[in-house]
Amino acid sequence: MHSRLLLAFALTAAVALPADAQETRVYRAEPGAMARAFSYGFEEDYDRAVIGVTTSSGSARDTLGVLIGSIQAGGPAEKAGLEEGNRIASINGVNLRLSSADIGDWDMSGIMARRFTREMSKLKAGDEVDLRVYSNGQFRNVKFKTVAYEDLYRTSRSRVTRIDDEDRPVIGVQLGSSGSKRDTLGVLITWLNDNGPAAKAGLEEGNRIQAIGSVDLRVNRDDAGDAMLASVKVSRLQRELAKLRPGDEVELKVYSDGRVRTVKVKTTSAYDLNRENRRNRTGSITIDGLNFGPRALTIPAPAPVIAGGVRRITM
């Protein structure tokens, strides 16, 4: 049934479709979910115009525009004040909002994301883009310049090639993204590393992280139950952690046992925590990310990987 299909359509905002590019479609269904995903890949196309976001569609809230799933640190979108969870209602005057009559139509949801891609493909790096963005219950217009894919993601690709990623700051948790109504309370902790900073600070499985610093991680009531919005909040938590260095202290607001408390946690490096695991023979893999299958996935820049049981692919 169309109403049970969840489309995850993620693009490194935006992937421009050159005339000679070969389109690759990838269909996959994860256990327990009816799902489809598109992937578009190109060779030697690093000069295309991008703004540093991934986009997703497939929700009833697509009537507000395509969803921003993640934002690349240091990119034009971040500098312009866009955030994960915002929706792009139009680009350069071209409508990206799904009509209410098309809610639940998987093909139409994908068309809005592809329309965004097509409009981005008309631009060159350095061109100005005019977006109408929905955030915090209202629409606003934002103008800024695009950059070349190569310039924005060169550092990211270099980071992905590092096998151990030993300098990455972590707190030793795995995070859930089920699309529960309880996501209005924050991001769910599904597992902790016993040797990690979060566990030592008294956090437990089942706690929810409501905020990191001043950044709110709660899903608003209108979006409660939306798995993609839940994964967006996880992406935001990861981006905030990525701004830190191992040893930095971070302040978390944590919901547990019906109350909210403030917890200060000092991050550590993935290398040091995994070394501690080996010393204690716990065999744990230390990754602050979404929980998927028997172990958590490493989430490389620039995009999150999981959205409500659906693999989101970004090229």
NORGIFEN-V672917 format. One record per residue. RES is the residue in one letter. PHI is phi in whole degrees, 0 to 359 (999 if undefined). PSI is psi in radians with two decimals (999 if undefined). D_LAST is the distance of its C-alpha to the last C-alpha in Angstrom with 1 decimal. Layout:
RES & PHI & PSI & D_LAST
RES & PHI & PSI & D_LAST
This chain:
M & 999 & 2.45 & 28.9
H & 301 & -0.62 & 26.5
S & 294 & -0.28 & 27.5
R & 258 & 0.02 & 26.2
L & 273 & 2.35 & 22.8
L & 243 & 2.01 & 20.0
L & 267 & 2.22 & 16.9
A & 243 & 2.00 & 13.7
F & 233 & 1.70 & 11.2
A & 248 & 2.30 & 8.5
L & 227 & 2.48 & 6.6
T & 285 & 1.69 & 6.2
A & 305 & 2.10 & 9.6
A & 245 & 2.60 & 9.9
V & 281 & 2.01 & 7.7
A & 277 & 2.36 & 10.8
L & 265 & 1.66 & 11.9
P & 292 & 2.75 & 14.1
A & 300 & -0.56 & 17.1
D & 262 & 0.17 & 16.6
A & 285 & 2.50 & 13.0
Q & 265 & 2.21 & 13.1
E & 273 & 2.29 & 11.8
T & 243 & 2.12 & 11.1
R & 258 & 2.29 & 12.3
V & 239 & 2.10 & 12.4
Y & 251 & 2.31 & 15.4
R & 209 & 2.51 & 16.5
A & 243 & 2.18 & 19.3
E & 276 & 2.74 & 19.9
P & 303 & 2.31 & 23.6
G & 79 & 0.14 & 25.6
A & 218 & 2.44 & 23.2
M & 269 & 2.00 & 22.8
A & 209 & 2.69 & 19.1
R & 223 & 2.70 & 16.5
A & 213 & 2.56 & 12.8
F & 255 & 2.56 & 10.7
S & 226 & 2.36 & 7.4
Y & 240 & 2.21 & 6.6
G & 230 & 2.56 & 5.8
F & 223 & 2.73 & 8.0
E & 254 & 2.40 & 10.3
E & 50 & 0.80 & 11.9
D & 241 & 0.83 & 10.6
Y & 274 & -0.04 & 10.7
D & 261 & 0.12 & 13.6
R & 290 & 2.73 & 12.2
A & 283 & 2.32 & 13.5
V & 222 & 2.84 & 11.8
I & 239 & -0.10 & 13.8
G & 89 & 0.75 & 11.9
V & 222 & 2.86 & 11.5
T & 247 & 2.59 & 9.7
T & 237 & 2.63 & 11.9
S & 224 & 2.75 & 13.5
S & 211 & 2.86 & 16.6
G & 129 & 0.33 & 19.3
S & 239 & 2.75 & 22.1
A & 298 & -0.38 & 25.5
R & 280 & 0.02 & 24.7
D & 295 & -0.18 & 22.4
T & 295 & -0.24 & 25.7
L & 264 & -0.16 & 24.9
G & 128 & 3.07 & 21.5
V & 283 & 2.50 & 17.8
L & 278 & 2.35 & 17.2
I & 275 & 1.97 & 15.5
G & 273 & -0.63 & 14.1
S & 206 & 2.78 & 13.3
I & 231 & 2.33 & 14.0
Q & 282 & 2.19 & 13.2
A & 301 & 2.32 & 16.5
G & 83 & 0.00 & 18.2
G & 276 & 2.98 & 16.1
P & 302 & -0.69 & 18.0
A & 296 & -0.77 & 17.6
E & 296 & -0.76 & 19.1
K & 295 & -0.47 & 21.8
A & 275 & -0.02 & 22.7
G & 92 & 0.15 & 23.4
L & 287 & 2.66 & 20.7
E & 224 & 2.78 & 20.2
E & 301 & 2.39 & 18.3
G & 98 & -0.34 & 20.2
N & 294 & 2.80 & 21.0
R & 235 & 2.40 & 20.4
I & 267 & 1.93 & 19.8
A & 275 & -0.48 & 22.7
S & 200 & 2.74 & 22.4
I & 229 & 2.11 & 20.8
N & 50 & 0.71 & 23.4
G & 85 & -0.06 & 25.8
V & 269 & 2.15 & 23.7
N & 294 & 2.33 & 24.1
L & 239 & 0.21 & 21.2
R & 269 & 2.30 & 23.7
L & 283 & 2.42 & 24.3
S & 287 & 2.65 & 28.0
S & 299 & -0.49 & 30.0
A & 291 & -0.36 & 31.0
D & 260 & 0.10 & 27.4
I & 300 & 2.29 & 26.8
G & 91 & -0.13 & 25.8
D & 271 & 1.87 & 24.7
W & 301 & -0.75 & 21.3
D & 296 & -0.75 & 20.8
M & 293 & -0.63 & 21.8
S & 299 & -0.74 & 19.5
G & 294 & -0.57 & 16.5
I & 296 & -0.66 & 18.2
M & 298 & -0.75 & 18.3
A & 294 & -0.66 & 14.5
R & 289 & -0.54 & 14.2
R & 295 & -0.70 & 17.2
F & 300 & -0.78 & 15.5
T & 299 & -0.76 & 12.6
R & 296 & -0.70 & 15.6
E & 292 & -0.65 & 17.5
M & 294 & -0.57 & 14.9
S & 293 & -0.29 & 14.7
K & 279 & -0.18 & 18.4
L & 261 & 2.76 & 18.2
K & 245 & 2.74 & 18.2
A & 304 & 2.28 & 17.6
G & 100 & -0.25 & 20.7
D & 288 & 2.64 & 21.5
E & 275 & 2.46 & 22.7
V & 239 & 2.43 & 21.1
D & 247 & 1.95 & 23.4
L & 249 & 2.45 & 22.1
R & 258 & 2.11 & 24.4
V & 240 & 2.39 & 23.4
Y & 260 & 2.16 & 25.1
S & 204 & 2.51 & 25.9
N & 52 & 0.70 & 29.0
G & 81 & 0.15 & 30.6
Q & 211 & 2.81 & 30.6
F & 262 & 2.59 & 28.7
R & 211 & 2.73 & 28.4
N & 259 & 2.39 & 27.1
V & 229 & 2.26 & 24.9
K & 240 & 2.34 & 24.5
F & 198 & 3.02 & 22.6
K & 262 & 2.54 & 20.9
T & 282 & 2.91 & 17.3
V & 228 & 2.97 & 16.1
A & 282 & 2.48 & 14.2
Y & 307 & -0.80 & 10.6
E & 301 & -0.72 & 12.3
D & 291 & -0.64 & 15.0
L & 280 & -0.67 & 13.3
Y & 253 & 0.09 & 10.8
R & 302 & -0.83 & 13.1
T & 296 & -0.68 & 15.0
S & 297 & -0.75 & 12.2
R & 294 & -0.64 & 11.0
S & 296 & -0.67 & 14.7
R & 292 & -0.65 & 15.3
V & 296 & -0.56 & 12.9
T & 288 & -0.28 & 14.9
R & 288 & 2.21 & 18.0
I & 288 & -0.82 & 19.3
D & 266 & -0.36 & 21.7
D & 52 & 0.81 & 20.3
E & 292 & -0.36 & 24.0
D & 273 & -0.01 & 24.2
R & 291 & 2.22 & 22.2
P & 286 & 2.34 & 24.7
V & 223 & 2.83 & 25.3
I & 240 & -0.05 & 28.0
G & 84 & 0.87 & 27.8
V & 225 & 2.81 & 26.8
Q & 244 & 2.55 & 24.6
L & 239 & 2.43 & 23.9
G & 268 & 2.73 & 24.1
S & 214 & 1.22 & 22.3
S & 267 & -0.24 & 24.6
G & 77 & 0.57 & 25.1
S & 282 & 2.66 & 28.8
K & 299 & -0.40 & 31.2
R & 284 & -0.07 & 31.9
D & 296 & -0.23 & 28.6
T & 293 & -0.22 & 30.8
L & 265 & -0.17 & 32.2
G & 130 & -3.10 & 29.1
V & 281 & 2.28 & 26.4
L & 279 & 2.29 & 27.9
I & 270 & 2.07 & 28.5
T & 260 & -0.32 & 28.6
W & 199 & 2.56 & 29.4
L & 233 & 2.55 & 30.6
N & 279 & 2.14 & 31.1
D & 301 & -0.47 & 34.9
N & 268 & 0.01 & 34.7
G & 273 & 2.85 & 32.2
P & 301 & -0.68 & 33.1
A & 296 & -0.79 & 32.5
A & 296 & -0.71 & 34.9
K & 292 & -0.42 & 37.4
A & 275 & -0.01 & 37.3
G & 97 & 0.12 & 38.4
L & 287 & 2.68 & 35.2
E & 224 & 2.78 & 35.2
E & 301 & 2.42 & 33.1
G & 96 & -0.32 & 33.4
N & 294 & 2.77 & 33.5
R & 234 & 2.33 & 31.1
I & 271 & 1.95 & 29.7
Q & 276 & -0.53 & 30.5
A & 202 & 2.62 & 29.6
I & 240 & 2.00 & 28.5
G & 63 & -2.22 & 30.6
S & 263 & 0.09 & 30.9
V & 269 & 2.06 & 27.5
D & 282 & 2.27 & 28.3
L & 249 & 0.18 & 26.2
R & 275 & 2.46 & 28.2
V & 280 & 2.34 & 27.0
N & 289 & 2.84 & 29.4
R & 297 & -0.60 & 31.9
D & 296 & -0.49 & 30.5
D & 258 & 0.07 & 27.2
A & 302 & 2.32 & 28.9
G & 93 & -0.09 & 27.7
D & 273 & 1.97 & 24.2
A & 295 & -0.62 & 21.9
M & 294 & -0.70 & 18.8
L & 295 & -0.62 & 20.9
A & 297 & -0.73 & 22.0
S & 291 & -0.53 & 18.6
V & 298 & -0.71 & 18.0
K & 294 & -0.61 & 21.2
V & 295 & -0.73 & 20.1
S & 300 & -0.69 & 17.0
R & 294 & -0.72 & 19.6
L & 299 & -0.75 & 21.8
Q & 297 & -0.69 & 19.3
R & 293 & -0.66 & 18.6
E & 293 & -0.70 & 22.4
L & 295 & -0.63 & 23.0
A & 294 & -0.33 & 20.5
K & 283 & -0.24 & 22.8
L & 268 & 2.97 & 25.7
R & 243 & 2.62 & 27.0
P & 307 & 2.30 & 28.7
G & 102 & -0.28 & 32.2
D & 289 & 2.58 & 31.5
E & 265 & 2.40 & 33.1
V & 235 & 2.48 & 31.3
E & 258 & 2.17 & 33.2
L & 245 & 2.44 & 32.1
K & 262 & 2.13 & 33.8
V & 239 & 2.29 & 34.2
Y & 263 & 2.19 & 35.6
S & 203 & 2.45 & 37.8
D & 53 & 0.70 & 41.1
G & 79 & 0.14 & 41.2
R & 219 & 2.85 & 41.0
V & 250 & 2.32 & 38.7
R & 228 & 2.73 & 39.2
T & 261 & 2.25 & 37.7
V & 234 & 2.28 & 36.6
K & 260 & 2.21 & 35.9
V & 234 & 2.33 & 33.7
K & 265 & 2.13 & 33.2
T & 291 & 2.80 & 29.9
T & 227 & 2.97 & 29.8
S & 276 & 2.65 & 27.3
A & 302 & -0.65 & 25.4
Y & 297 & -0.86 & 27.4
D & 295 & -0.66 & 30.7
L & 289 & -0.69 & 30.2
N & 293 & -0.58 & 29.2
R & 295 & -0.68 & 32.2
E & 295 & -0.66 & 34.4
N & 298 & -0.75 & 33.2
R & 294 & -0.67 & 34.2
R & 298 & -0.67 & 37.5
N & 269 & 0.02 & 38.2
R & 57 & 0.66 & 36.9
T & 277 & -0.44 & 34.9
G & 70 & 0.24 & 32.0
S & 282 & 2.62 & 29.6
I & 256 & 2.17 & 26.0
T & 264 & 1.86 & 25.4
I & 216 & 2.17 & 22.2
D & 271 & 1.63 & 22.1
G & 198 & -2.95 & 19.6
L & 286 & 2.56 & 19.6
N & 274 & 2.20 & 21.9
F & 214 & 1.96 & 20.6
G & 70 & -2.63 & 23.0
P & 285 & -0.20 & 25.4
R & 208 & 2.82 & 23.5
A & 280 & 2.70 & 21.0
L & 265 & 2.55 & 17.4
T & 287 & 2.32 & 16.2
I & 255 & 1.69 & 13.8
P & 280 & 2.70 & 11.8
A & 294 & 2.55 & 10.7
P & 254 & 0.06 & 9.0
A & 225 & 2.65 & 8.9
P & 290 & 2.83 & 11.6
V & 251 & -0.53 & 11.6
I & 242 & 2.44 & 14.7
A & 220 & 1.75 & 16.3
G & 57 & 0.71 & 19.8
G & 87 & 0.01 & 19.3
V & 249 & 2.29 & 16.2
R & 283 & 2.21 & 13.0
R & 256 & 2.27 & 10.2
I & 248 & 2.26 & 6.7
T & 234 & 2.31 & 3.8
M & 254 & 999 & 0.0
